[in-house]
Amino acid sequence: MAKVAPFHSKLPGTDVYHDDDICTVGDDRIESYHRVPGTGGLRKCSRCRDLSG
């Protein structure tokens, strides 16, 4: 498990945050210039949740 500080996308329609750099949903699909630190009050990504056990 490779935990990272929580982040989310600043793009409209974002509904989850990520906290695992192995998560391909967050790591591969969110460009670095769209990343915002923190949870943003959003729910955790289901892939990140699965990775955390």
PyMOL Python script that loads the backbone (N, CA, C, O; Angstrom):
from pymol import cmd

cmd.read_pdbstr("""\
ATOM      1  N   MET A   1       0.849  -1.176   0.000  1.00  0.00           N
ATOM      2  CA  MET A   1       0.000   0.000   0.000  1.00  0.00           C
ATOM      3  C   MET A   1       0.891   1.235   0.000  1.00  0.00           C
ATOM      4  O   MET A   1       1.813   1.343   0.808  1.00  0.00           O
ATOM      5  N   ALA A   2       0.616   2.156  -0.900  1.00  0.00           N
ATOM      6  CA  ALA A   2       1.412   3.369  -1.022  1.00  0.00           C
ATOM      7  C   ALA A   2       0.523   4.577  -0.744  1.00  0.00           C
ATOM      8  O   ALA A   2      -0.008   5.204  -1.660  1.00  0.00           O
ATOM      9  N   LYS A   3       0.378   4.882   0.520  1.00  0.00           N
ATOM     10  CA  LYS A   3      -0.456   6.017   0.911  1.00  0.00           C
ATOM     11  C   LYS A   3       0.217   7.329   0.555  1.00  0.00           C
ATOM     12  O   LYS A   3       1.435   7.469   0.666  1.00  0.00           O
ATOM     13  N   VAL A   4      -0.586   8.279   0.130  1.00  0.00           N
ATOM     14  CA  VAL A   4      -0.129   9.640  -0.144  1.00  0.00           C
ATOM     15  C   VAL A   4      -1.106  10.599   0.534  1.00  0.00           C
ATOM     16  O   VAL A   4      -2.183  10.193   0.971  1.00  0.00           O
ATOM     17  N   ALA A   5      -0.727  11.854   0.615  1.00  0.00           N
ATOM     18  CA  ALA A   5      -1.641  12.849   1.166  1.00  0.00           C
ATOM     19  C   ALA A   5      -2.891  12.908   0.278  1.00  0.00           C
ATOM     20  O   ALA A   5      -2.776  12.861  -0.947  1.00  0.00           O
ATOM     21  N   PRO A   6      -4.065  13.010   0.873  1.00  0.00           N
ATOM     22  CA  PRO A   6      -5.295  13.051   0.082  1.00  0.00           C
ATOM     23  C   PRO A   6      -5.273  14.185  -0.946  1.00  0.00           C
ATOM     24  O   PRO A   6      -4.742  15.267  -0.694  1.00  0.00           O
ATOM     25  N   PHE A   7      -5.863  13.907  -2.107  1.00  0.00           N
ATOM     26  CA  PHE A   7      -5.990  14.917  -3.157  1.00  0.00           C
ATOM     27  C   PHE A   7      -7.254  14.643  -3.959  1.00  0.00           C
ATOM     28  O   PHE A   7      -7.790  13.534  -3.944  1.00  0.00           O
ATOM     29  N   HIS A   8      -7.719  15.671  -4.657  1.00  0.00           N
ATOM     30  CA  HIS A   8      -8.864  15.528  -5.543  1.00  0.00           C
ATOM     31  C   HIS A   8      -8.661  16.441  -6.742  1.00  0.00           C
ATOM     32  O   HIS A   8      -7.721  17.235  -6.779  1.00  0.00           O
ATOM     33  N   SER A   9      -9.537  16.324  -7.706  1.00  0.00           N
ATOM     34  CA  SER A   9      -9.456  17.154  -8.898  1.00  0.00           C
ATOM     35  C   SER A   9     -10.276  18.418  -8.705  1.00  0.00           C
ATOM     36  O   SER A   9     -11.320  18.401  -8.053  1.00  0.00           O
ATOM     37  N   LYS A  10      -9.794  19.512  -9.276  1.00  0.00           N
ATOM     38  CA  LYS A  10     -10.556  20.766  -9.199  1.00  0.00           C
ATOM     39  C   LYS A  10     -11.544  20.905 -10.354  1.00  0.00           C
ATOM     40  O   LYS A  10     -12.241  21.914 -10.453  1.00  0.00           O
ATOM     41  N   LEU A  11     -11.609  19.903 -11.222  1.00  0.00           N
ATOM     42  CA  LEU A  11     -12.540  19.950 -12.345  1.00  0.00           C
ATOM     43  C   LEU A  11     -13.980  19.773 -11.879  1.00  0.00           C
ATOM     44  O   LEU A  11     -14.238  19.028 -10.933  1.00  0.00           O
ATOM     45  N   PRO A  12     -14.917  20.450 -12.533  1.00  0.00           N
ATOM     46  CA  PRO A  12     -16.327  20.279 -12.184  1.00  0.00           C
ATOM     47  C   PRO A  12     -16.741  18.815 -12.325  1.00  0.00           C
ATOM     48  O   PRO A  12     -16.261  18.109 -13.212  1.00  0.00           O
ATOM     49  N   GLY A  13     -17.620  18.374 -11.460  1.00  0.00           N
ATOM     50  CA  GLY A  13     -18.108  17.008 -11.512  1.00  0.00           C
ATOM     51  C   GLY A  13     -17.309  16.027 -10.673  1.00  0.00           C
ATOM     52  O   GLY A  13     -17.649  14.846 -10.603  1.00  0.00           O
ATOM     53  N   THR A  14     -16.249  16.507 -10.037  1.00  0.00           N
ATOM     54  CA  THR A  14     -15.449  15.640  -9.173  1.00  0.00           C
ATOM     55  C   THR A  14     -16.268  15.255  -7.955  1.00  0.00           C
ATOM     56  O   THR A  14     -16.856  16.116  -7.301  1.00  0.00           O
ATOM     57  N   ASP A  15     -16.309  13.953  -7.645  1.00  0.00           N
ATOM     58  CA  ASP A  15     -17.104  13.530  -6.492  1.00  0.00           C
ATOM     59  C   ASP A  15     -16.348  12.637  -5.520  1.00  0.00           C
ATOM     60  O   ASP A  15     -16.936  12.140  -4.560  1.00  0.00           O
ATOM     61  N   VAL A  16     -15.036  12.420  -5.751  1.00  0.00           N
ATOM     62  CA  VAL A  16     -14.246  11.587  -4.853  1.00  0.00           C
ATOM     63  C   VAL A  16     -12.852  12.181  -4.651  1.00  0.00           C
ATOM     64  O   VAL A  16     -12.380  12.986  -5.455  1.00  0.00           O
ATOM     65  N   TYR A  17     -12.209  11.769  -3.567  1.00  0.00           N
ATOM     66  CA  TYR A  17     -10.809  12.102  -3.349  1.00  0.00           C
ATOM     67  C   TYR A  17     -10.003  10.814  -3.372  1.00  0.00           C
ATOM     68  O   TYR A  17     -10.567   9.723  -3.290  1.00  0.00           O
ATOM     69  N   HIS A  18      -8.692  10.935  -3.482  1.00  0.00           N
ATOM     70  CA  HIS A  18      -7.784   9.792  -3.570  1.00  0.00           C
ATOM     71  C   HIS A  18      -6.696   9.925  -2.514  1.00  0.00           C
ATOM     72  O   HIS A  18      -6.333  11.033  -2.122  1.00  0.00           O
ATOM     73  N   ASP A  19      -6.170   8.773  -2.051  1.00  0.00           N
ATOM     74  CA  ASP A  19      -5.074   8.808  -1.071  1.00  0.00           C
ATOM     75  C   ASP A  19      -4.117   7.628  -1.234  1.00  0.00           C
ATOM     76  O   ASP A  19      -3.421   7.250  -0.292  1.00  0.00           O
ATOM     77  N   ASP A  20      -4.088   7.054  -2.429  1.00  0.00           N
ATOM     78  CA  ASP A  20      -3.194   5.931  -2.701  1.00  0.00           C
ATOM     79  C   ASP A  20      -2.604   6.121  -4.091  1.00  0.00           C
ATOM     80  O   ASP A  20      -3.349   6.243  -5.064  1.00  0.00           O
ATOM     81  N   ASP A  21      -1.278   6.148  -4.201  1.00  0.00           N
ATOM     82  CA  ASP A  21      -0.680   6.412  -5.511  1.00  0.00           C
ATOM     83  C   ASP A  21      -0.696   5.198  -6.436  1.00  0.00           C
ATOM     84  O   ASP A  21      -0.272   5.301  -7.587  1.00  0.00           O
ATOM     85  N   ILE A  22      -1.176   4.056  -5.957  1.00  0.00           N
ATOM     86  CA  ILE A  22      -1.357   2.898  -6.824  1.00  0.00           C
ATOM     87  C   ILE A  22      -2.719   2.958  -7.517  1.00  0.00           C
ATOM     88  O   ILE A  22      -2.943   2.251  -8.499  1.00  0.00           O
ATOM     89  N   CYS A  23      -3.606   3.773  -7.028  1.00  0.00           N
ATOM     90  CA  CYS A  23      -4.942   3.923  -7.601  1.00  0.00           C
ATOM     91  C   CYS A  23      -4.826   4.493  -9.014  1.00  0.00           C
ATOM     92  O   CYS A  23      -4.388   5.630  -9.194  1.00  0.00           O
ATOM     93  N   THR A  24      -5.216   3.709 -10.009  1.00  0.00           N
ATOM     94  CA  THR A  24      -5.121   4.167 -11.392  1.00  0.00           C
ATOM     95  C   THR A  24      -6.193   5.194 -11.733  1.00  0.00           C
ATOM     96  O   THR A  24      -6.039   5.943 -12.697  1.00  0.00           O
ATOM     97  N   VAL A  25      -7.258   5.242 -10.973  1.00  0.00           N
ATOM     98  CA  VAL A  25      -8.302   6.238 -11.220  1.00  0.00           C
ATOM     99  C   VAL A  25      -7.762   7.639 -10.923  1.00  0.00           C
ATOM    100  O   VAL A  25      -7.914   8.552 -11.734  1.00  0.00           O
ATOM    101  N   GLY A  26      -7.139   7.801  -9.770  1.00  0.00           N
ATOM    102  CA  GLY A  26      -6.619   9.112  -9.396  1.00  0.00           C
ATOM    103  C   GLY A  26      -5.276   9.430 -10.010  1.00  0.00           C
ATOM    104  O   GLY A  26      -5.069  10.533 -10.517  1.00  0.00           O
ATOM    105  N   ASP A  27      -4.368   8.485  -9.972  1.00  0.00           N
ATOM    106  CA  ASP A  27      -3.004   8.739 -10.412  1.00  0.00           C
ATOM    107  C   ASP A  27      -2.902   8.954 -11.917  1.00  0.00           C
ATOM    108  O   ASP A  27      -2.180   9.843 -12.369  1.00  0.00           O
ATOM    109  N   ASP A  28      -3.612   8.155 -12.688  1.00  0.00           N
ATOM    110  CA  ASP A  28      -3.494   8.227 -14.147  1.00  0.00           C
ATOM    111  C   ASP A  28      -4.433   9.227 -14.800  1.00  0.00           C
ATOM    112  O   ASP A  28      -4.142   9.727 -15.887  1.00  0.00           O
ATOM    113  N   ARG A  29      -5.535   9.522 -14.167  1.00  0.00           N
ATOM    114  CA  ARG A  29      -6.558  10.342 -14.829  1.00  0.00           C
ATOM    115  C   ARG A  29      -6.608  11.798 -14.401  1.00  0.00           C
ATOM    116  O   ARG A  29      -7.288  12.602 -15.038  1.00  0.00           O
ATOM    117  N   ILE A  30      -5.908  12.151 -13.339  1.00  0.00           N
ATOM    118  CA  ILE A  30      -5.923  13.542 -12.884  1.00  0.00           C
ATOM    119  C   ILE A  30      -4.562  14.163 -13.177  1.00  0.00           C
ATOM    120  O   ILE A  30      -3.554  13.784 -12.579  1.00  0.00           O
ATOM    121  N   GLU A  31      -4.544  15.104 -14.087  1.00  0.00           N
ATOM    122  CA  GLU A  31      -3.302  15.803 -14.428  1.00  0.00           C
ATOM    123  C   GLU A  31      -2.825  16.581 -13.207  1.00  0.00           C
ATOM    124  O   GLU A  31      -3.633  17.050 -12.406  1.00  0.00           O
ATOM    125  N   SER A  32      -1.523  16.715 -13.071  1.00  0.00           N
ATOM    126  CA  SER A  32      -0.949  17.374 -11.894  1.00  0.00           C
ATOM    127  C   SER A  32      -1.471  18.798 -11.708  1.00  0.00           C
ATOM    128  O   SER A  32      -1.630  19.248 -10.573  1.00  0.00           O
ATOM    129  N   TYR A  33      -1.737  19.505 -12.787  1.00  0.00           N
ATOM    130  CA  TYR A  33      -2.211  20.889 -12.670  1.00  0.00           C
ATOM    131  C   TYR A  33      -3.689  20.980 -12.290  1.00  0.00           C
ATOM    132  O   TYR A  33      -4.191  22.073 -12.031  1.00  0.00           O
ATOM    133  N   HIS A  34      -4.392  19.842 -12.253  1.00  0.00           N
ATOM    134  CA  HIS A  34      -5.779  19.809 -11.786  1.00  0.00           C
ATOM    135  C   HIS A  34      -5.896  19.274 -10.362  1.00  0.00           C
ATOM    136  O   HIS A  34      -6.988  19.264  -9.793  1.00  0.00           O
ATOM    137  N   ARG A  35      -4.783  18.831  -9.783  1.00  0.00           N
ATOM    138  CA  ARG A  35      -4.816  18.267  -8.432  1.00  0.00           C
ATOM    139  C   ARG A  35      -4.887  19.348  -7.367  1.00  0.00           C
ATOM    140  O   ARG A  35      -4.218  20.378  -7.451  1.00  0.00           O
ATOM    141  N   VAL A  36      -5.711  19.090  -6.367  1.00  0.00           N
ATOM    142  CA  VAL A  36      -5.864  19.981  -5.231  1.00  0.00           C
ATOM    143  C   VAL A  36      -5.628  19.142  -3.970  1.00  0.00           C
ATOM    144  O   VAL A  36      -6.186  18.051  -3.847  1.00  0.00           O
ATOM    145  N   PRO A  37      -4.815  19.631  -3.036  1.00  0.00           N
ATOM    146  CA  PRO A  37      -4.596  18.870  -1.804  1.00  0.00           C
ATOM    147  C   PRO A  37      -5.860  18.793  -0.956  1.00  0.00           C
ATOM    148  O   PRO A  37      -6.685  19.707  -0.957  1.00  0.00           O
ATOM    149  N   GLY A  38      -5.993  17.695  -0.240  1.00  0.00           N
ATOM    150  CA  GLY A  38      -7.099  17.524   0.697  1.00  0.00           C
ATOM    151  C   GLY A  38      -8.244  16.710   0.131  1.00  0.00           C
ATOM    152  O   GLY A  38      -8.239  16.315  -1.035  1.00  0.00           O
ATOM    153  N   THR A  39      -9.217  16.471   0.979  1.00  0.00           N
ATOM    154  CA  THR A  39     -10.370  15.656   0.594  1.00  0.00           C
ATOM    155  C   THR A  39     -11.460  16.468  -0.087  1.00  0.00           C
ATOM    156  O   THR A  39     -12.293  15.911  -0.804  1.00  0.00           O
ATOM    157  N   GLY A  40     -11.462  17.761   0.127  1.00  0.00           N
ATOM    158  CA  GLY A  40     -12.490  18.612  -0.465  1.00  0.00           C
ATOM    159  C   GLY A  40     -13.892  18.300   0.038  1.00  0.00           C
ATOM    160  O   GLY A  40     -14.879  18.705  -0.575  1.00  0.00           O
ATOM    161  N   GLY A  41     -13.981  17.576   1.160  1.00  0.00           N
ATOM    162  CA  GLY A  41     -15.293  17.197   1.682  1.00  0.00           C
ATOM    163  C   GLY A  41     -15.957  16.103   0.856  1.00  0.00           C
ATOM    164  O   GLY A  41     -17.158  15.861   0.983  1.00  0.00           O
ATOM    165  N   LEU A  42     -15.168  15.444   0.008  1.00  0.00           N
ATOM    166  CA  LEU A  42     -15.695  14.412  -0.874  1.00  0.00           C
ATOM    167  C   LEU A  42     -15.530  13.032  -0.244  1.00  0.00           C
ATOM    168  O   LEU A  42     -14.790  12.866   0.725  1.00  0.00           O
ATOM    169  N   ARG A  43     -16.224  12.047  -0.802  1.00  0.00           N
ATOM    170  CA  ARG A  43     -16.072  10.672  -0.322  1.00  0.00           C
ATOM    171  C   ARG A  43     -14.802  10.066  -0.924  1.00  0.00           C
ATOM    172  O   ARG A  43     -14.306  10.531  -1.950  1.00  0.00           O
ATOM    173  N   LYS A  44     -14.290   9.037  -0.281  1.00  0.00           N
ATOM    174  CA  LYS A  44     -13.072   8.375  -0.739  1.00  0.00           C
ATOM    175  C   LYS A  44     -13.361   7.530  -1.978  1.00  0.00           C
ATOM    176  O   LYS A  44     -14.395   6.866  -2.060  1.00  0.00           O
ATOM    177  N   CYS A  45     -12.463   7.562  -2.917  1.00  0.00           N
ATOM    178  CA  CYS A  45     -12.547   6.761  -4.135  1.00  0.00           C
ATOM    179  C   CYS A  45     -12.681   5.283  -3.775  1.00  0.00           C
ATOM    180  O   CYS A  45     -11.990   4.804  -2.876  1.00  0.00           O
ATOM    181  N   SER A  46     -13.555   4.561  -4.460  1.00  0.00           N
ATOM    182  CA  SER A  46     -13.765   3.146  -4.146  1.00  0.00           C
ATOM    183  C   SER A  46     -12.508   2.325  -4.402  1.00  0.00           C
ATOM    184  O   SER A  46     -12.260   1.357  -3.682  1.00  0.00           O
ATOM    185  N   ARG A  47     -11.717   2.675  -5.390  1.00  0.00           N
ATOM    186  CA  ARG A  47     -10.459   1.950  -5.665  1.00  0.00           C
ATOM    187  C   ARG A  47      -9.461   2.179  -4.528  1.00  0.00           C
ATOM    188  O   ARG A  47      -8.816   1.234  -4.075  1.00  0.00           O
ATOM    189  N   CYS A  48      -9.327   3.416  -4.066  1.00  0.00           N
ATOM    190  CA  CYS A  48      -8.445   3.712  -2.929  1.00  0.00           C
ATOM    191  C   CYS A  48      -8.920   2.966  -1.687  1.00  0.00           C
ATOM    192  O   CYS A  48      -8.113   2.449  -0.914  1.00  0.00           O
ATOM    193  N   ARG A  49     -10.230   2.918  -1.506  1.00  0.00           N
ATOM    194  CA  ARG A  49     -10.798   2.210  -0.347  1.00  0.00           C
ATOM    195  C   ARG A  49     -10.460   0.720  -0.423  1.00  0.00           C
ATOM    196  O   ARG A  49     -10.096   0.115   0.585  1.00  0.00           O
ATOM    197  N   ASP A  50     -10.580   0.125  -1.614  1.00  0.00           N
ATOM    198  CA  ASP A  50     -10.252  -1.291  -1.796  1.00  0.00           C
ATOM    199  C   ASP A  50      -8.765  -1.543  -1.541  1.00  0.00           C
ATOM    200  O   ASP A  50      -8.404  -2.555  -0.941  1.00  0.00           O
ATOM    201  N   LEU A  51      -7.913  -0.641  -1.988  1.00  0.00           N
ATOM    202  CA  LEU A  51      -6.475  -0.800  -1.821  1.00  0.00           C
ATOM    203  C   LEU A  51      -6.059  -0.712  -0.354  1.00  0.00           C
ATOM    204  O   LEU A  51      -5.068  -1.321   0.050  1.00  0.00           O
ATOM    205  N   SER A  52      -6.813   0.041   0.439  1.00  0.00           N
ATOM    206  CA  SER A  52      -6.442   0.203   1.848  1.00  0.00           C
ATOM    207  C   SER A  52      -6.910  -0.964   2.703  1.00  0.00           C
ATOM    208  O   SER A  52      -6.649  -1.010   3.905  1.00  0.00           O
ATOM    209  N   GLY A  53      -7.589  -1.889   2.083  1.00  0.00           N
ATOM    210  CA  GLY A  53      -7.950  -3.125   2.786  1.00  0.00           C
ATOM    211  C   GLY A  53      -9.222  -3.061   3.485  1.00  0.00           C
ATOM    212  O   GLY A  53      -9.632  -4.037   4.111  1.00  0.00           O
TER     213      GLY A  53
END
""", "prot")
cmd.dss("prot")
cmd.show_as("cartoon", "prot")
cmd.util.cbc("prot")
cmd.orient("prot")
